[in-house]
Amino acid sequence: MKEKAVRSPWKAFMKQRRMGLNDFIQKIANNSYACKHPEVQSILKISQPQEPELMNANPSPPPSPSQQINLGPSSNPHAKPSDFHFLKVIGKGSFGKVLLARHKAEEVFYAVKVLQKKAILKKKEEKHIMSERNVLLKNVKHPFLVGLHFSFQTADKLYFVLDYINGGELFYHLQRERCFLEPRARFYAAEIASALGYLHSLNIVYRDLKPENILLDSQGHIVLTDFGLCKENIEHNGTTSTFCGTPEYLAPEVLHKQPYDRTVDWWCLGAVLYEMLYGLPPFYSRNTAEMYDNILNKPLQLKPNITNSARHLLEGLLQKDRTKRLGAQNDFMEIKNHIFFSLINWDDLINKKITPPFNPNVSGPSDLRHFDPEFTEEPVPSSIGRSPDSILITASVKEAAEAFLGFSYAPPVDSFL
């Protein structure tokens, strides 16, 4: 009974973590105490950025033909939903679902991300979908980034056909175990850092690192997924200023609406490492105004149950001044050379020669033990696996279809060899 009482706030926290930033902002706006806090008032008065604003909930009409988003090559125009058996819902997001699917002809299992065009257009997220797809095209050969096999579309939906990863979210394992021992946290942090360093080498800032976006594969290696908030073309010392991310992980410069750079990812790595070691994100409070105030003003407090090297790394990554943050000068090389990672052979790491500290022990593709039953028990919508009847396609659906020209994609034959 006591255990239940201790864990209930933890479960409430974990449930809250599923909430998107749009919903989070609405929650703040409806909280009179939070709204009176000067920092929160400042955040709620964010000026319109050049990128699509994540917090803008006002519906917008589909773009005119002159504003169409062309998402690149269309070398796989023949793929269609009926090519797949859609078996289970394994994830959900703002614009659709992720499903376990088996390709009928190839008999291969994939994770298929199915997005509703109308929902994307309503929230003006076309450019973020374009960014996600473009990033996926670039990372097919990195061992710790999810790979895109191909993409296609119907009149009302977009389909990403991705690697199927069934070792579970890091979020799921943290929820079950509360925290990890330092060697296990070090292994995960090293693989995450390697993936972030690779994205930075392509001038991509990830911006949304959190345990929900970090998967384990069937052997226990890290796989980063969900590239919807990635920002492309951020060169060394380049900055951007869009307010986006996940509340518990927002860096101080993002909250201050200051220009930020790739060091925002190193702050997030620090927050994830802290959570792996301590069980909650740094500066966390159930009171949203207090949490933001903590991120901006409260000194980092570290309990004495970690090594000095872990303490030193967390202090470097969770440095509020981004110009003094670990990684500000030489990016990934500074993280790679930190004493905390002195036990890591980085060549062996990238070649997956280091045995993961935890094996998910999945028996095969149909083993869904590490997926949240909240997803897997949901029925697969019948509309997922079929194209809309052409007679029933409305004018708005046609406009939505035209907004995503060139979305379909198939990689070169050798990309996944």
C-alpha positions as CSV (number, residue, x, y, z in Angstrom):
1,M,0.0,0.0,0.0
2,K,2.9,2.3,0.9
3,E,4.6,1.5,-2.4
4,K,1.4,2.5,-4.3
5,A,1.2,5.8,-2.5
6,V,4.9,6.5,-3.3
7,R,4.5,5.7,-7.0
8,S,1.2,7.5,-7.7
9,P,2.9,11.0,-8.1
10,W,5.5,9.4,-10.3
11,K,2.8,7.9,-12.5
12,A,1.0,11.2,-12.7
13,F,4.3,12.8,-13.8
14,M,4.8,10.1,-16.4
15,K,1.3,10.6,-17.8
16,Q,1.7,14.3,-17.9
17,R,4.9,13.8,-20.0
18,R,2.7,12.5,-22.9
19,M,1.3,16.0,-23.2
20,G,2.4,18.0,-26.3
21,L,3.7,21.6,-26.1
22,N,0.5,23.0,-27.5
23,D,-1.6,21.3,-24.8
24,F,1.0,22.4,-22.2
25,I,0.7,26.0,-23.2
26,Q,-3.1,25.8,-23.0
27,K,-2.7,24.4,-19.5
28,I,-0.6,27.3,-18.4
29,A,-3.0,29.8,-20.0
30,N,-5.8,28.3,-18.0
31,N,-3.9,28.5,-14.7
32,S,-4.4,31.9,-13.1
33,Y,-1.5,31.5,-10.7
34,A,0.9,30.4,-13.4
35,C,-0.2,33.3,-15.7
36,K,0.7,35.8,-13.0
37,H,4.3,34.7,-12.9
38,P,6.4,37.2,-14.9
39,E,8.5,34.6,-16.6
40,V,5.4,32.7,-17.8
41,Q,3.8,35.9,-18.9
42,S,6.9,36.6,-21.0
43,I,6.8,33.1,-22.5
44,L,3.1,33.5,-23.4
45,K,3.8,36.7,-25.3
46,I,6.2,35.1,-27.7
47,S,6.4,37.0,-31.0
48,Q,5.7,35.3,-34.2
49,P,8.8,33.5,-35.5
50,Q,9.8,32.9,-39.1
51,E,9.3,29.2,-38.7
52,P,5.8,27.7,-38.2
53,E,4.8,28.5,-34.6
54,L,4.1,25.3,-32.6
55,M,1.8,27.1,-30.2
56,N,-0.5,28.5,-32.9
57,A,-3.8,26.6,-32.6
58,N,-5.8,28.8,-35.0
59,P,-6.9,26.8,-38.0
60,S,-5.4,27.9,-41.3
61,P,-6.6,27.3,-44.8
62,P,-4.6,24.9,-47.0
63,P,-1.9,26.6,-49.0
64,S,-2.7,27.8,-52.4
65,P,-0.9,26.1,-55.4
66,S,1.8,28.8,-55.3
67,Q,2.6,28.0,-51.6
68,Q,2.7,24.2,-52.1
69,I,5.3,22.3,-50.1
70,N,7.3,20.1,-52.4
71,L,8.9,17.3,-50.3
72,G,11.4,16.1,-52.9
73,P,11.8,13.1,-55.2
74,S,8.8,10.8,-55.8
75,S,10.6,7.6,-56.9
76,N,8.1,5.3,-55.2
77,P,4.8,6.5,-56.5
78,H,3.2,3.0,-56.6
79,A,3.3,2.2,-52.9
80,K,-0.2,2.2,-51.3
81,P,-1.8,1.3,-47.9
82,S,-3.2,-2.0,-49.2
83,D,0.5,-3.2,-49.6
84,F,0.5,-3.7,-45.8
85,H,-1.3,-5.7,-43.1
86,F,-1.6,-3.2,-40.3
87,L,-1.4,-5.3,-37.1
88,K,-1.2,-3.1,-34.0
89,V,-1.1,0.5,-32.9
90,I,2.3,1.0,-31.2
91,G,2.4,4.8,-30.8
92,K,0.4,8.0,-31.1
93,G,1.1,11.7,-31.8
94,S,-0.5,15.0,-32.6
95,F,-1.1,14.2,-36.2
96,G,-1.7,10.4,-36.3
97,K,-0.5,7.0,-35.2
98,V,2.5,4.6,-35.6
99,L,1.5,1.1,-36.5
100,L,3.2,-2.3,-36.6
101,A,2.7,-3.4,-40.2
102,R,3.8,-6.4,-42.3
103,H,4.5,-5.8,-46.0
104,K,2.4,-8.4,-47.8
105,A,4.8,-9.1,-50.7
106,E,8.1,-8.8,-48.8
107,E,6.8,-10.3,-45.5
108,V,8.9,-7.8,-43.7
109,F,7.8,-5.9,-40.5
110,Y,7.9,-2.1,-40.4
111,A,6.8,0.7,-38.2
112,V,4.5,2.8,-40.3
113,K,3.8,6.4,-39.2
114,V,0.5,7.5,-40.6
115,L,-0.2,11.3,-40.4
116,Q,-3.5,13.1,-41.2
117,K,-2.9,15.9,-43.7
118,K,-5.8,18.0,-42.5
119,A,-4.4,18.0,-38.9
120,I,-0.9,19.0,-40.2
121,L,-2.3,21.8,-42.3
122,K,-4.6,23.0,-39.5
123,K,-1.6,23.6,-37.2
124,K,0.6,24.9,-40.0
125,E,3.1,22.1,-39.5
126,E,3.9,21.3,-43.2
127,K,7.4,22.5,-42.9
128,H,8.1,20.4,-39.8
129,I,6.9,17.3,-41.7
130,M,9.1,18.3,-44.6
131,S,12.0,18.6,-42.2
132,E,11.3,15.2,-40.6
133,R,11.3,13.6,-44.0
134,N,14.5,15.4,-45.1
135,V,16.3,14.4,-42.0
136,L,15.2,10.8,-42.3
137,L,16.6,10.8,-45.9
138,K,20.0,11.8,-44.6
139,N,20.4,9.4,-41.7
140,V,19.6,6.0,-43.2
141,K,23.2,4.7,-42.4
142,H,23.7,5.8,-38.8
143,P,23.3,2.9,-36.3
144,F,21.5,5.0,-33.6
145,L,19.0,6.8,-35.8
146,V,15.8,5.3,-37.1
147,G,15.9,4.6,-40.9
148,L,13.3,5.5,-43.5
149,H,12.7,2.8,-46.0
150,F,10.2,4.7,-48.2
151,S,7.3,7.1,-47.9
152,F,4.1,7.5,-49.8
153,Q,0.8,9.3,-49.6
154,T,-2.9,9.1,-50.3
155,A,-5.3,12.0,-50.7
156,D,-5.7,12.5,-47.0
157,K,-2.7,10.8,-45.3
158,L,1.1,10.7,-45.3
159,Y,2.9,7.4,-44.7
160,F,6.5,7.0,-43.3
161,V,7.7,3.4,-43.6
162,L,10.4,3.1,-40.9
163,D,12.6,0.6,-39.1
164,Y,10.5,-1.4,-36.7
165,I,12.2,-1.1,-33.2
166,N,10.6,-3.1,-30.5
167,G,12.8,-2.9,-27.4
168,G,10.6,-0.2,-26.0
169,E,11.0,3.5,-25.3
170,L,13.6,4.6,-22.8
171,F,10.6,6.4,-21.2
172,Y,8.9,3.0,-20.7
173,H,11.9,1.4,-19.0
174,L,12.5,4.5,-16.8
175,Q,8.8,4.3,-15.8
176,R,9.3,0.7,-14.7
177,E,12.7,1.0,-13.0
178,R,12.7,4.7,-11.9
179,C,16.4,5.2,-12.5
180,F,19.5,3.4,-13.9
181,L,22.8,2.5,-12.5
182,E,25.7,4.7,-13.8
183,P,27.2,2.2,-16.2
184,R,23.9,1.7,-18.0
185,A,23.2,5.5,-18.1
186,R,26.7,6.0,-19.5
187,F,26.2,3.5,-22.3
188,Y,22.9,5.1,-23.3
189,A,24.3,8.6,-23.0
190,A,27.3,7.7,-25.3
191,E,25.1,6.2,-28.0
192,I,22.7,9.3,-27.8
193,A,25.7,11.7,-28.0
194,S,27.0,9.8,-31.0
195,A,23.7,10.2,-32.8
196,L,23.5,13.9,-31.9
197,G,27.1,14.5,-33.0
198,Y,26.2,12.9,-36.4
199,L,23.2,15.1,-36.8
200,H,25.3,18.2,-35.9
201,S,27.8,17.1,-38.6
202,L,24.9,17.5,-41.1
203,N,24.1,20.9,-39.6
204,I,20.9,19.5,-38.0
205,V,19.9,20.4,-34.5
206,Y,17.6,17.8,-33.0
207,R,15.8,20.0,-30.4
208,D,13.4,17.4,-28.9
209,L,15.6,14.9,-27.0
210,K,13.6,13.1,-24.3
211,P,13.1,9.5,-23.2
212,E,9.9,9.2,-25.3
213,N,12.0,9.7,-28.5
214,I,14.7,7.3,-27.5
215,L,14.0,3.7,-28.4
216,L,15.9,0.5,-27.6
217,D,16.3,-2.0,-30.4
218,S,15.9,-5.8,-29.9
219,Q,19.5,-6.1,-28.6
220,G,19.3,-3.0,-26.3
221,H,21.0,-0.3,-28.5
222,I,19.7,3.2,-28.7
223,V,17.6,4.4,-31.7
224,L,16.6,8.1,-31.9
225,T,13.3,8.7,-33.6
226,D,10.8,11.5,-34.3
227,F,12.6,14.2,-36.3
228,G,9.6,16.6,-36.5
229,L,11.3,19.3,-34.5
230,C,14.7,19.1,-36.2
231,K,16.1,22.3,-37.5
232,E,18.2,22.0,-40.7
233,N,21.0,24.2,-42.0
234,I,22.3,25.3,-38.6
235,E,26.0,25.6,-39.2
236,H,28.7,25.8,-36.5
237,N,27.9,28.9,-34.5
238,G,24.6,29.3,-36.4
239,T,21.4,30.0,-34.4
240,T,17.6,29.8,-34.5
241,S,14.9,31.2,-32.2
242,T,11.7,29.2,-32.5
243,F,10.1,28.3,-29.2
244,C,9.7,24.5,-29.3
245,G,10.5,21.4,-27.5
246,T,9.2,19.5,-24.4
247,P,8.5,21.6,-21.3
248,E,10.8,19.7,-18.8
249,Y,13.7,19.9,-21.3
250,L,13.5,23.5,-22.5
251,A,16.9,25.1,-22.2
252,P,17.1,28.6,-20.5
253,E,18.0,30.3,-23.8
254,V,14.8,28.9,-25.4
255,L,12.7,30.1,-22.5
256,H,14.3,33.5,-22.7
257,K,13.4,33.6,-26.4
258,Q,17.1,34.2,-27.2
259,P,18.8,32.8,-30.3
260,Y,20.1,29.3,-29.6
261,D,22.3,26.9,-31.4
262,R,23.3,23.2,-31.4
263,T,24.3,23.4,-27.7
264,V,20.5,23.2,-26.9
265,D,20.9,19.4,-27.7
266,W,23.7,19.1,-25.2
267,W,21.5,20.7,-22.5
268,C,18.8,18.1,-23.4
269,L,21.4,15.3,-23.2
270,G,22.3,16.6,-19.7
271,A,18.6,16.6,-18.7
272,V,18.1,13.0,-20.0
273,L,21.3,11.8,-18.2
274,Y,20.1,13.5,-15.0
275,E,16.7,11.8,-15.3
276,M,18.4,8.4,-16.0
277,L,20.5,8.8,-12.8
278,Y,17.9,10.4,-10.5
279,G,14.5,9.4,-11.9
280,L,13.1,12.9,-12.6
281,P,14.3,15.7,-15.0
282,P,16.5,18.5,-13.4
283,F,14.5,21.5,-12.1
284,Y,11.2,19.5,-12.3
285,S,8.2,20.8,-10.5
286,R,4.5,19.9,-10.9
287,N,3.9,23.6,-10.7
288,T,4.6,24.8,-14.2
289,A,5.5,28.4,-13.3
290,E,7.9,27.1,-10.6
291,M,9.5,24.6,-13.0
292,Y,10.2,27.4,-15.6
293,D,11.6,29.6,-12.8
294,N,13.8,26.7,-11.7
295,I,15.2,26.2,-15.2
296,L,16.0,29.9,-15.5
297,N,17.2,30.8,-12.0
298,K,17.7,27.8,-9.7
299,P,21.3,26.4,-9.3
300,L,21.8,22.8,-10.3
301,Q,21.6,20.6,-7.3
302,L,23.2,17.1,-7.4
303,K,22.7,14.5,-4.7
304,P,25.9,12.8,-3.6
305,N,25.0,9.3,-5.0
306,I,26.9,9.7,-8.3
307,T,30.6,9.8,-9.2
308,N,32.6,12.9,-9.5
309,S,32.9,12.4,-13.3
310,A,29.1,12.2,-13.7
311,R,28.7,15.3,-11.5
312,H,31.2,17.2,-13.6
313,L,29.5,16.2,-16.9
314,L,26.1,17.2,-15.6
315,E,27.4,20.5,-14.5
316,G,28.9,21.1,-17.9
317,L,25.9,20.0,-19.9
318,L,23.3,21.8,-17.7
319,Q,25.2,25.1,-17.7
320,K,22.6,27.8,-18.1
321,D,24.9,30.1,-20.2
322,R,25.1,28.3,-23.5
323,T,28.4,30.0,-24.4
324,K,30.0,28.2,-21.4
325,R,28.1,24.9,-21.9
326,L,30.1,21.7,-22.6
327,G,30.0,21.4,-26.4
328,A,30.0,25.1,-27.1
329,Q,33.4,25.2,-28.6
330,N,34.1,21.8,-30.3
331,D,30.6,20.3,-30.2
332,F,30.6,16.4,-29.9
333,M,34.4,16.2,-29.4
334,E,34.1,17.9,-26.0
335,I,31.5,15.3,-24.9
336,K,33.4,12.4,-26.4
337,N,36.6,13.4,-24.6
338,H,35.0,14.0,-21.2
339,I,36.3,11.8,-18.4
340,F,32.9,10.4,-17.7
341,F,33.2,8.6,-21.1
342,S,36.8,7.5,-20.6
343,L,35.7,3.8,-20.4
344,I,33.9,4.0,-23.8
345,N,35.7,2.8,-26.9
346,W,33.9,5.0,-29.4
347,D,34.9,2.9,-32.5
348,D,33.5,-0.2,-30.8
349,L,30.4,1.8,-29.8
350,I,29.6,3.0,-33.3
351,N,30.1,-0.6,-34.6
352,K,27.8,-2.0,-31.9
353,K,30.6,-4.1,-30.5
354,I,29.8,-3.1,-27.0
355,T,27.3,-5.5,-25.4
356,P,24.3,-3.4,-24.2
357,P,23.8,-3.4,-20.4
358,F,20.2,-4.4,-20.8
359,N,18.7,-6.9,-23.2
360,P,14.9,-6.4,-23.9
361,N,14.7,-10.2,-24.7
362,V,12.0,-9.9,-27.3
363,S,11.1,-13.1,-29.0
364,G,10.4,-11.6,-32.4
365,P,8.5,-8.9,-34.2
366,S,5.2,-9.8,-32.7
367,D,6.5,-9.5,-29.2
368,L,5.0,-6.2,-28.0
369,R,5.8,-6.6,-24.2
370,H,7.7,-3.3,-24.2
371,F,5.0,-1.2,-25.8
372,D,2.5,0.6,-23.7
373,P,-0.9,-1.3,-23.6
374,E,-2.5,2.1,-23.9
375,F,-1.4,1.9,-27.5
376,T,-1.4,-1.8,-28.3
377,E,-4.9,-2.4,-27.0
378,E,-6.4,0.3,-29.2
379,P,-8.1,-1.1,-32.3
380,V,-6.4,-0.4,-35.7
381,P,-8.6,2.1,-37.6
382,S,-10.0,0.6,-40.7
383,S,-9.2,3.8,-42.6
384,I,-5.5,3.3,-42.1
385,G,-5.1,0.5,-44.6
386,R,-7.2,1.9,-47.5
387,S,-7.2,4.9,-49.8
388,P,-10.3,7.1,-49.6
389,D,-13.0,6.4,-52.2
390,S,-12.4,9.0,-55.0
391,I,-16.1,9.7,-55.1
392,L,-16.0,10.8,-51.4
393,I,-13.0,13.0,-51.7
394,T,-14.0,16.5,-50.7
395,A,-12.5,19.8,-51.9
396,S,-10.6,20.3,-48.6
397,V,-9.1,16.8,-49.0
398,K,-8.0,17.6,-52.6
399,E,-6.4,20.8,-51.3
400,A,-4.6,18.8,-48.6
401,A,-3.4,16.3,-51.2
402,E,-1.9,19.1,-53.3
403,A,0.0,20.6,-50.3
404,F,2.4,17.6,-50.1
405,L,3.7,17.2,-53.7
406,G,6.6,14.8,-54.0
407,F,6.3,13.3,-50.6
408,S,6.7,9.7,-51.9
409,Y,10.3,8.4,-51.7
410,A,12.2,5.2,-52.1
411,P,16.0,5.0,-51.3
412,P,18.6,3.6,-53.6
413,V,18.7,-0.2,-53.5
414,D,22.0,-0.3,-51.5
415,S,21.0,2.1,-48.8
416,F,20.1,-0.6,-46.3
417,L,22.6,-3.2,-47.3
